[in-house]
Amino acid sequence: MNTTFLIGYIIFFGALMYFMAIRPQQKERKKREALLATIAVGDSVLTNSGFYGVIIDMTDDTVIVEFGSNKNCRIPMQKGAIVQVEKPEL
């Protein structure tokens, strides 16, 4: 009786850890991958450092973002640095 209780206890906490830690992390990763898959040239983006800019060029894992209104500040960065995307209004 004691062994079955212990096994049930371990299974319960294993399931609890899955639903409280692993599963939400997987959902967040899929959401982030979907966000990065939809970015395109001309999108306004927010970087993880808090800067807003517009994507002017892209490669597989790098984007060139233009910051500011003077159009002279262009910085290449990894796509992973983008945390929010806003599509331009048509």
Residue pairs with C-beta under 8 A, 6 or more apart in sequence:
35 82
35 84
35 85
36 79
36 80
36 82
38 85
39 45
39 55
39 58
39 63
39 79
39 82
39 85
40 55
40 58
41 55
41 56
41 57
41 58
42 54
42 55
42 88
43 54
43 55
43 85
43 86
43 87
43 88
44 52
44 53
44 54
44 85
44 86
44 87
44 88
45 52
45 53
45 54
45 55
45 63
45 65
45 82
45 84
45 85
45 86
46 52
46 82
46 83
46 84
46 85
47 53
47 65
47 77
47 81
47 82
47 83
48 81
48 82
48 83
49 81
51 65
51 67
52 67
53 65
53 66
53 67
53 68
53 75
54 65
54 66
55 63
55 64
55 65
55 66
56 64
56 65
56 66
56 74
57 63
57 64
58 64
61 78
61 79
61 80
62 76
62 77
62 78
62 79
63 76
63 77
63 78
63 79
63 82
64 74
64 75
64 76
64 77
65 74
65 75
65 76
65 77
66 73
66 74
67 73
67 74
67 75
